[in-house]
Amino acid sequence: MSDAIAAVERRPLLVFLNEVAGGRKLLQAVLERTGQGTVSQVIVAAPQNQPTIGTRIARDDLYASARARVEVTMSVFAAFGIDSVGEVLDPAPNLALGDAIRANRPSEVLFSALYDTRFGFARKDLVEVCREIAEPEARFTHVPVRVEEDAIRLDLSHVLVVATKTVHAADLVERLKERAAGRPHRYTIICPRSQEVPEEQVIRDLAATLADLYRVDVDATGLPISSDEPFEAVRNAIEHYRVDEILISTFAGEESRWLQSDLLGRVREITDKPVSHVESGRAPAAFASVVAEGGEH
């Protein structure tokens, strides 16, 4: 094949994030496409919309939340040698997707969303609405945030991880890996906003943790920079996810605001699932203390 023909056939790949950041299956799909040599550029785009899962975001923070989803995902891709550019688009996902397709003329859209995401007053299936917008100009592939069979997989534990300052602490990351090595796990990591940690650092640290987990084939996604205070962030997440356990992470030996506000006790009151407290910096044998009945999986 001549260079001229190859140049004509190489077109952008559009990664559209309607829900959360990252995703092992999304990364695998991008690696597969870029490895074929037919992708001229990877574009990561997200609408400034309210995610349907796990958090509520103030209207003024919608742009920042969408940008964070894009930046975390771009950072994960970069950790695997994939260069990309990012775009934050119209709040309506269907309009945002249409704009991105017209502006970039991608060969394919990798659409990251839940299976049951609904849209508009008629509550139409968003995936099918966006498929109609993309095709036939671009191939449309839905990469679900969580797979349908999760609900019936009795061997899989879905753990909600709550961490901001410690989201890339070595102890926490190793703990997540160890648990997944013993039994299949899926992690959803939420990072409530903290005045003590710059947003850029949280984005960088969350992306690094996701990349570390993907390298050992562990499924995980992230909800960066929730504007909720920690308790509300956890409550919103467990309202929308089938959660088997909640793991709350703080640094060992510090005066944690989360502990001072009795975050663990308050979460325990609204769920019958085990609630674990991980303190980074301790020896592995003393790593977690379970503060709800049932123990760790």
C-alpha positions as YAML, in Angstrom:
chain: A
units: angstrom
residues:
- id: 1
  name: MET
  ca: [0.00, 0.00, 0.00]
- id: 2
  name: SER
  ca: [1.38, 3.40, -0.96]
- id: 3
  name: ASP
  ca: [1.85, 6.20, 1.54]
- id: 4
  name: ALA
  ca: [-0.70, 8.29, -0.36]
- id: 5
  name: ILE
  ca: [-3.40, 5.62, -0.11]
- id: 6
  name: ALA
  ca: [-2.59, 4.97, 3.56]
- id: 7
  name: ALA
  ca: [-2.89, 8.70, 4.30]
- id: 8
  name: VAL
  ca: [-6.34, 8.83, 2.70]
- id: 9
  name: GLU
  ca: [-7.58, 5.82, 4.68]
- id: 10
  name: ARG
  ca: [-6.30, 6.97, 8.06]
- id: 11
  name: ARG
  ca: [-9.10, 8.77, 9.93]
- id: 12
  name: PRO
  ca: [-9.65, 9.83, 13.55]
- id: 13
  name: LEU
  ca: [-11.06, 7.56, 16.24]
- id: 14
  name: LEU
  ca: [-13.63, 9.34, 18.44]
- id: 15
  name: VAL
  ca: [-13.90, 8.20, 22.07]
- id: 16
  name: PHE
  ca: [-17.12, 9.64, 23.52]
- id: 17
  name: LEU
  ca: [-17.48, 9.59, 27.33]
- id: 18
  name: ASN
  ca: [-21.07, 10.00, 28.45]
- id: 19
  name: GLU
  ca: [-20.59, 8.55, 31.92]
- id: 20
  name: VAL
  ca: [-17.33, 8.00, 33.77]
- id: 21
  name: ALA
  ca: [-13.62, 8.12, 33.10]
- id: 22
  name: GLY
  ca: [-11.48, 5.25, 31.95]
- id: 23
  name: GLY
  ca: [-12.61, 1.66, 31.55]
- id: 24
  name: ARG
  ca: [-10.46, -1.40, 30.82]
- id: 25
  name: LYS
  ca: [-12.62, -2.51, 27.91]
- id: 26
  name: LEU
  ca: [-12.50, 1.00, 26.47]
- id: 27
  name: LEU
  ca: [-8.70, 1.02, 26.71]
- id: 28
  name: GLN
  ca: [-8.50, -2.41, 25.07]
- id: 29
  name: ALA
  ca: [-10.70, -1.20, 22.20]
- id: 30
  name: VAL
  ca: [-8.51, 1.87, 21.63]
- id: 31
  name: LEU
  ca: [-5.31, -0.20, 21.75]
- id: 32
  name: GLU
  ca: [-6.76, -2.60, 19.20]
- id: 33
  name: ARG
  ca: [-7.76, 0.19, 16.80]
- id: 34
  name: THR
  ca: [-4.54, 2.15, 17.07]
- id: 35
  name: GLY
  ca: [-2.51, -1.03, 16.63]
- id: 36
  name: GLN
  ca: [-4.07, -1.57, 13.21]
- id: 37
  name: GLY
  ca: [-2.38, 1.55, 11.82]
- id: 38
  name: THR
  ca: [-5.58, 3.04, 10.39]
- id: 39
  name: VAL
  ca: [-6.18, 5.70, 13.07]
- id: 40
  name: SER
  ca: [-4.81, 9.15, 12.35]
- id: 41
  name: GLN
  ca: [-5.72, 10.61, 15.74]
- id: 42
  name: VAL
  ca: [-7.55, 9.66, 18.94]
- id: 43
  name: ILE
  ca: [-10.06, 12.26, 20.10]
- id: 44
  name: VAL
  ca: [-11.56, 12.01, 23.60]
- id: 45
  name: ALA
  ca: [-14.78, 13.98, 23.99]
- id: 46
  name: ALA
  ca: [-17.40, 14.40, 26.70]
- id: 47
  name: PRO
  ca: [-20.64, 16.39, 26.94]
- id: 48
  name: GLN
  ca: [-21.13, 18.82, 29.82]
- id: 49
  name: ASN
  ca: [-24.00, 16.75, 31.14]
- id: 50
  name: GLN
  ca: [-25.09, 15.45, 34.51]
- id: 51
  name: PRO
  ca: [-23.87, 11.84, 34.88]
- id: 52
  name: THR
  ca: [-26.73, 9.47, 35.58]
- id: 53
  name: ILE
  ca: [-24.72, 7.48, 38.11]
- id: 54
  name: GLY
  ca: [-22.90, 8.02, 41.32]
- id: 55
  name: THR
  ca: [-22.85, 11.75, 41.80]
- id: 56
  name: ARG
  ca: [-24.74, 14.99, 41.43]
- id: 57
  name: ILE
  ca: [-22.82, 17.91, 40.01]
- id: 58
  name: ALA
  ca: [-23.69, 21.58, 40.45]
- id: 59
  name: ARG
  ca: [-24.52, 23.30, 37.16]
- id: 60
  name: ASP
  ca: [-21.48, 25.56, 37.43]
- id: 61
  name: ASP
  ca: [-19.26, 22.49, 37.79]
- id: 62
  name: LEU
  ca: [-20.52, 20.56, 34.76]
- id: 63
  name: TYR
  ca: [-17.74, 21.84, 32.50]
- id: 64
  name: ALA
  ca: [-15.06, 20.99, 35.08]
- id: 65
  name: SER
  ca: [-16.53, 17.52, 35.57]
- id: 66
  name: ALA
  ca: [-16.60, 16.82, 31.83]
- id: 67
  name: ARG
  ca: [-13.04, 18.12, 31.47]
- id: 68
  name: ALA
  ca: [-11.92, 15.88, 34.34]
- id: 69
  name: ARG
  ca: [-13.45, 12.79, 32.67]
- id: 70
  name: VAL
  ca: [-11.62, 13.67, 29.46]
- id: 71
  name: GLU
  ca: [-8.30, 14.37, 31.17]
- id: 72
  name: VAL
  ca: [-8.35, 11.22, 33.29]
- id: 73
  name: THR
  ca: [-9.09, 9.09, 30.23]
- id: 74
  name: MET
  ca: [-6.40, 10.84, 28.16]
- id: 75
  name: SER
  ca: [-3.89, 10.25, 30.96]
- id: 76
  name: VAL
  ca: [-4.78, 6.55, 31.09]
- id: 77
  name: PHE
  ca: [-4.30, 6.30, 27.32]
- id: 78
  name: ALA
  ca: [-0.94, 8.11, 27.60]
- id: 79
  name: ALA
  ca: [0.24, 5.54, 30.16]
- id: 80
  name: PHE
  ca: [-0.20, 2.92, 27.43]
- id: 81
  name: GLY
  ca: [1.51, 4.95, 24.73]
- id: 82
  name: ILE
  ca: [-1.61, 6.41, 23.10]
- id: 83
  name: ASP
  ca: [-1.53, 10.11, 22.24]
- id: 84
  name: SER
  ca: [-4.90, 11.85, 22.20]
- id: 85
  name: VAL
  ca: [-6.58, 15.23, 22.19]
- id: 86
  name: GLY
  ca: [-9.58, 16.25, 24.28]
- id: 87
  name: GLU
  ca: [-12.82, 18.12, 23.70]
- id: 88
  name: VAL
  ca: [-15.59, 19.29, 26.04]
- id: 89
  name: LEU
  ca: [-18.86, 19.66, 24.17]
- id: 90
  name: ASP
  ca: [-22.53, 20.66, 24.30]
- id: 91
  name: PRO
  ca: [-24.43, 19.46, 27.41]
- id: 92
  name: ALA
  ca: [-26.86, 17.37, 25.34]
- id: 93
  name: PRO
  ca: [-25.03, 14.15, 24.44]
- id: 94
  name: ASN
  ca: [-26.81, 13.69, 21.10]
- id: 95
  name: LEU
  ca: [-25.95, 17.24, 19.98]
- id: 96
  name: ALA
  ca: [-22.42, 16.89, 21.31]
- id: 97
  name: LEU
  ca: [-21.88, 13.68, 19.37]
- id: 98
  name: GLY
  ca: [-23.25, 15.21, 16.18]
- id: 99
  name: ASP
  ca: [-20.93, 18.20, 16.53]
- id: 100
  name: ALA
  ca: [-17.92, 15.97, 17.18]
- id: 101
  name: ILE
  ca: [-18.64, 13.79, 14.15]
- id: 102
  name: ARG
  ca: [-19.08, 16.77, 11.83]
- id: 103
  name: ALA
  ca: [-15.92, 18.47, 13.12]
- id: 104
  name: ASN
  ca: [-13.64, 15.41, 13.11]
- id: 105
  name: ARG
  ca: [-15.08, 12.96, 10.54]
- id: 106
  name: PRO
  ca: [-14.04, 9.87, 12.52]
- id: 107
  name: SER
  ca: [-13.98, 6.39, 11.04]
- id: 108
  name: GLU
  ca: [-15.45, 5.02, 14.27]
- id: 109
  name: VAL
  ca: [-17.11, 6.21, 17.50]
- id: 110
  name: LEU
  ca: [-16.39, 4.31, 20.71]
- id: 111
  name: PHE
  ca: [-19.37, 5.30, 22.85]
- id: 112
  name: SER
  ca: [-18.93, 4.82, 26.61]
- id: 113
  name: ALA
  ca: [-22.27, 4.70, 28.45]
- id: 114
  name: LEU
  ca: [-24.50, 2.47, 30.50]
- id: 115
  name: TYR
  ca: [-26.70, -0.07, 28.74]
- id: 116
  name: ASP
  ca: [-29.87, 1.51, 30.14]
- id: 117
  name: THR
  ca: [-29.02, 5.20, 29.76]
- id: 118
  name: ARG
  ca: [-32.18, 7.12, 28.86]
- id: 119
  name: PHE
  ca: [-32.43, 10.51, 27.23]
- id: 120
  name: GLY
  ca: [-34.97, 13.28, 26.61]
- id: 121
  name: PHE
  ca: [-38.63, 13.66, 27.48]
- id: 122
  name: ALA
  ca: [-39.52, 10.48, 25.61]
- id: 123
  name: ARG
  ca: [-36.88, 8.59, 27.63]
- id: 124
  name: LYS
  ca: [-35.38, 7.11, 24.49]
- id: 125
  name: ASP
  ca: [-32.42, 4.76, 24.67]
- id: 126
  name: LEU
  ca: [-29.43, 7.09, 24.35]
- id: 127
  name: VAL
  ca: [-27.17, 4.46, 22.83]
- id: 128
  name: GLU
  ca: [-29.60, 3.84, 19.95]
- id: 129
  name: VAL
  ca: [-30.21, 7.57, 19.45]
- id: 130
  name: CYS
  ca: [-26.48, 8.17, 19.13]
- id: 131
  name: ARG
  ca: [-26.02, 5.13, 16.90]
- id: 132
  name: GLU
  ca: [-28.51, 6.67, 14.46]
- id: 133
  name: ILE
  ca: [-26.59, 9.96, 14.57]
- id: 134
  name: ALA
  ca: [-23.21, 8.32, 13.88]
- id: 135
  name: GLU
  ca: [-24.13, 5.82, 11.19]
- id: 136
  name: PRO
  ca: [-23.49, 5.49, 8.30]
- id: 137
  name: GLU
  ca: [-20.86, 8.27, 8.42]
- id: 138
  name: ALA
  ca: [-18.94, 6.43, 11.14]
- id: 139
  name: ARG
  ca: [-18.93, 2.96, 12.59]
- id: 140
  name: PHE
  ca: [-20.57, 3.01, 16.04]
- id: 141
  name: THR
  ca: [-19.40, 0.74, 18.87]
- id: 142
  name: HIS
  ca: [-20.96, 0.83, 22.31]
- id: 143
  name: VAL
  ca: [-18.44, 0.11, 25.06]
- id: 144
  name: PRO
  ca: [-20.61, -0.20, 28.19]
- id: 145
  name: VAL
  ca: [-19.45, 1.26, 31.48]
- id: 146
  name: ARG
  ca: [-20.50, -1.95, 33.22]
- id: 147
  name: VAL
  ca: [-21.47, -5.20, 31.58]
- id: 148
  name: GLU
  ca: [-25.01, -6.59, 31.80]
- id: 149
  name: GLU
  ca: [-23.90, -9.91, 33.22]
- id: 150
  name: ASP
  ca: [-22.42, -8.21, 36.31]
- id: 151
  name: ALA
  ca: [-25.81, -8.43, 37.97]
- id: 152
  name: ILE
  ca: [-25.88, -12.22, 37.72]
- id: 153
  name: ARG
  ca: [-22.20, -12.95, 38.33]
- id: 154
  name: LEU
  ca: [-22.13, -14.28, 41.85]
- id: 155
  name: ASP
  ca: [-18.34, -14.65, 41.74]
- id: 156
  name: LEU
  ca: [-17.72, -10.92, 41.13]
- id: 157
  name: SER
  ca: [-17.48, -8.30, 43.88]
- id: 158
  name: HIS
  ca: [-18.27, -4.71, 42.95]
- id: 159
  name: VAL
  ca: [-16.46, -2.44, 45.40]
- id: 160
  name: LEU
  ca: [-17.04, 1.28, 45.67]
- id: 161
  name: VAL
  ca: [-13.73, 2.94, 46.55]
- id: 162
  name: VAL
  ca: [-13.87, 6.41, 48.11]
- id: 163
  name: ALA
  ca: [-10.50, 8.16, 47.97]
- id: 164
  name: THR
  ca: [-9.16, 11.59, 47.12]
- id: 165
  name: LYS
  ca: [-5.83, 12.36, 48.77]
- id: 166
  name: THR
  ca: [-4.94, 8.65, 48.85]
- id: 167
  name: VAL
  ca: [-6.34, 7.61, 45.47]
- id: 168
  name: HIS
  ca: [-2.87, 6.65, 44.19]
- id: 169
  name: ALA
  ca: [-1.31, 5.66, 47.51]
- id: 170
  name: ALA
  ca: [0.83, 2.56, 47.02]
- id: 171
  name: ASP
  ca: [-0.85, 0.73, 49.89]
- id: 172
  name: LEU
  ca: [-4.32, 1.27, 48.48]
- id: 173
  name: VAL
  ca: [-3.38, 0.25, 44.95]
- id: 174
  name: GLU
  ca: [-1.69, -2.93, 46.16]
- id: 175
  name: ARG
  ca: [-4.68, -3.76, 48.31]
- id: 176
  name: LEU
  ca: [-7.02, -3.45, 45.32]
- id: 177
  name: LYS
  ca: [-4.75, -5.68, 43.24]
- id: 178
  name: GLU
  ca: [-4.47, -8.30, 45.98]
- id: 179
  name: ARG
  ca: [-8.23, -8.52, 46.40]
- id: 180
  name: ALA
  ca: [-8.78, -8.90, 42.66]
- id: 181
  name: ALA
  ca: [-6.13, -11.62, 42.48]
- id: 182
  name: GLY
  ca: [-8.08, -13.71, 44.96]
- id: 183
  name: ARG
  ca: [-11.55, -13.15, 43.48]
- id: 184
  name: PRO
  ca: [-12.90, -11.22, 40.46]
- id: 185
  name: HIS
  ca: [-13.49, -7.58, 41.40]
- id: 186
  name: ARG
  ca: [-14.82, -4.50, 39.68]
- id: 187
  name: TYR
  ca: [-13.91, -1.17, 41.27]
- id: 188
  name: THR
  ca: [-15.71, 2.14, 40.95]
- id: 189
  name: ILE
  ca: [-13.49, 4.89, 42.37]
- id: 190
  name: ILE
  ca: [-15.05, 8.19, 43.41]
- id: 191
  name: CYS
  ca: [-13.00, 11.22, 44.43]
- id: 192
  name: PRO
  ca: [-15.01, 13.77, 46.43]
- id: 193
  name: ARG
  ca: [-13.59, 17.25, 45.98]
- id: 194
  name: SER
  ca: [-11.08, 18.36, 48.60]
- id: 195
  name: GLN
  ca: [-9.74, 21.83, 49.29]
- id: 196
  name: GLU
  ca: [-6.45, 20.22, 50.30]
- id: 197
  name: VAL
  ca: [-5.70, 18.59, 46.93]
- id: 198
  name: PRO
  ca: [-5.52, 20.44, 43.59]
- id: 199
  name: GLU
  ca: [-7.88, 19.13, 40.94]
- id: 200
  name: GLU
  ca: [-4.97, 18.47, 38.59]
- id: 201
  name: GLN
  ca: [-3.35, 16.16, 41.15]
- id: 202
  name: VAL
  ca: [-6.55, 14.19, 41.72]
- id: 203
  name: ILE
  ca: [-6.97, 13.73, 37.97]
- id: 204
  name: ARG
  ca: [-3.36, 12.61, 37.61]
- id: 205
  name: ASP
  ca: [-3.52, 10.25, 40.59]
- id: 206
  name: LEU
  ca: [-6.85, 8.67, 39.62]
- id: 207
  name: ALA
  ca: [-5.58, 8.05, 36.09]
- id: 208
  name: ALA
  ca: [-2.41, 6.45, 37.46]
- id: 209
  name: THR
  ca: [-4.41, 4.10, 39.68]
- id: 210
  name: LEU
  ca: [-6.71, 3.08, 36.84]
- id: 211
  name: ALA
  ca: [-3.68, 2.41, 34.63]
- id: 212
  name: ASP
  ca: [-2.04, 0.30, 37.36]
- id: 213
  name: LEU
  ca: [-5.20, -1.82, 37.67]
- id: 214
  name: TYR
  ca: [-5.58, -2.25, 33.92]
- id: 215
  name: ARG
  ca: [-2.01, -3.55, 33.68]
- id: 216
  name: VAL
  ca: [-3.08, -6.54, 35.79]
- id: 217
  name: ASP
  ca: [-6.44, -6.91, 33.98]
- id: 218
  name: VAL
  ca: [-8.60, -5.52, 36.79]
- id: 219
  name: ASP
  ca: [-11.79, -3.70, 35.79]
- id: 220
  name: ALA
  ca: [-12.20, -0.21, 37.22]
- id: 221
  name: THR
  ca: [-13.70, 3.14, 36.32]
- id: 222
  name: GLY
  ca: [-13.50, 6.54, 37.98]
- id: 223
  name: LEU
  ca: [-15.78, 9.41, 38.91]
- id: 224
  name: PRO
  ca: [-13.35, 12.31, 39.33]
- id: 225
  name: ILE
  ca: [-13.99, 15.55, 41.17]
- id: 226
  name: SER
  ca: [-17.48, 15.06, 42.55]
- id: 227
  name: SER
  ca: [-18.81, 18.36, 43.86]
- id: 228
  name: ASP
  ca: [-20.70, 16.53, 46.60]
- id: 229
  name: GLU
  ca: [-19.38, 16.33, 50.12]
- id: 230
  name: PRO
  ca: [-18.14, 12.77, 50.78]
- id: 231
  name: PHE
  ca: [-21.28, 11.36, 52.43]
- id: 232
  name: GLU
  ca: [-23.55, 12.58, 49.62]
- id: 233
  name: ALA
  ca: [-21.12, 11.27, 47.02]
- id: 234
  name: VAL
  ca: [-21.25, 7.81, 48.60]
- id: 235
  name: ARG
  ca: [-25.02, 7.86, 49.03]
- id: 236
  name: ASN
  ca: [-25.57, 8.87, 45.41]
- id: 237
  name: ALA
  ca: [-23.22, 6.14, 44.21]
- id: 238
  name: ILE
  ca: [-24.88, 3.33, 46.15]
- id: 239
  name: GLU
  ca: [-28.30, 4.51, 44.94]
- id: 240
  name: HIS
  ca: [-27.22, 3.92, 41.33]
- id: 241
  name: TYR
  ca: [-24.85, 0.95, 41.57]
- id: 242
  name: ARG
  ca: [-25.18, -2.64, 42.70]
- id: 243
  name: VAL
  ca: [-22.47, -2.35, 45.33]
- id: 244
  name: ASP
  ca: [-21.16, -5.32, 47.32]
- id: 245
  name: GLU
  ca: [-18.84, -3.33, 49.57]
- id: 246
  name: ILE
  ca: [-17.68, 0.20, 50.26]
- id: 247
  name: LEU
  ca: [-14.02, 0.94, 50.92]
- id: 248
  name: ILE
  ca: [-13.10, 4.36, 52.33]
- id: 249
  name: SER
  ca: [-9.44, 5.38, 52.19]
- id: 250
  name: THR
  ca: [-7.52, 7.92, 54.31]
- id: 251
  name: PHE
  ca: [-3.90, 8.45, 55.27]
- id: 252
  name: ALA
  ca: [-2.72, 6.71, 58.44]
- id: 253
  name: GLY
  ca: [-1.92, 8.91, 61.40]
- id: 254
  name: GLU
  ca: [-3.57, 12.08, 60.09]
- id: 255
  name: GLU
  ca: [-6.52, 14.07, 61.41]
- id: 256
  name: SER
  ca: [-8.87, 13.11, 58.60]
- id: 257
  name: ARG
  ca: [-11.88, 15.36, 58.07]
- id: 258
  name: TRP
  ca: [-13.76, 12.35, 56.78]
- id: 259
  name: LEU
  ca: [-13.17, 10.50, 60.05]
- id: 260
  name: GLN
  ca: [-13.89, 13.59, 62.14]
- id: 261
  name: SER
  ca: [-17.30, 13.86, 60.43]
- id: 262
  name: ASP
  ca: [-17.95, 10.15, 61.16]
- id: 263
  name: LEU
  ca: [-18.17, 9.34, 57.47]
- id: 264
  name: LEU
  ca: [-17.82, 5.61, 58.11]
- id: 265
  name: GLY
  ca: [-20.58, 5.56, 60.71]
- id: 266
  name: ARG
  ca: [-22.94, 7.64, 58.57]
- id: 267
  name: VAL
  ca: [-22.38, 5.40, 55.55]
- id: 268
  name: ARG
  ca: [-22.94, 2.34, 57.71]
- id: 269
  name: GLU
  ca: [-26.37, 3.68, 58.63]
- id: 270
  name: ILE
  ca: [-27.58, 3.77, 55.01]
- id: 271
  name: THR
  ca: [-26.33, 0.40, 53.79]
- id: 272
  name: ASP
  ca: [-26.25, -3.22, 54.89]
- id: 273
  name: LYS
  ca: [-23.05, -3.81, 52.92]
- id: 274
  name: PRO
  ca: [-19.63, -4.11, 54.55]
- id: 275
  name: VAL
  ca: [-17.84, -0.78, 54.97]
- id: 276
  name: SER
  ca: [-14.04, -1.01, 55.18]
- id: 277
  name: HIS
  ca: [-11.58, 1.68, 56.22]
- id: 278
  name: VAL
  ca: [-8.16, 1.55, 54.57]
- id: 279
  name: GLU
  ca: [-5.37, 3.61, 56.11]
- id: 280
  name: SER
  ca: [-2.45, 4.10, 53.75]
- id: 281
  name: GLY
  ca: [0.98, 3.81, 55.29]
- id: 282
  name: ARG
  ca: [0.35, 0.85, 57.55]
- id: 283
  name: ALA
  ca: [1.76, -2.64, 57.22]
- id: 284
  name: PRO
  ca: [-0.36, -4.97, 55.05]
- id: 285
  name: ALA
  ca: [-1.42, -7.07, 58.05]
- id: 286
  name: ALA
  ca: [-3.07, -4.04, 59.61]
- id: 287
  name: PHE
  ca: [-4.36, -2.64, 56.36]
- id: 288
  name: ALA
  ca: [-8.12, -2.54, 56.76]
- id: 289
  name: SER
  ca: [-10.54, -2.58, 59.63]
- id: 290
  name: VAL
  ca: [-14.08, -3.54, 58.77]
- id: 291
  name: VAL
  ca: [-16.64, -1.32, 60.46]
- id: 292
  name: ALA
  ca: [-19.75, -3.07, 59.24]
- id: 293
  name: GLU
  ca: [-20.87, -6.61, 59.86]
- id: 294
  name: GLY
  ca: [-20.04, -9.22, 57.27]
- id: 295
  name: GLY
  ca: [-16.29, -8.76, 56.98]
- id: 296
  name: GLU
  ca: [-14.30, -8.49, 53.79]
- id: 297
  name: HIS
  ca: [-14.92, -10.65, 50.75]
...
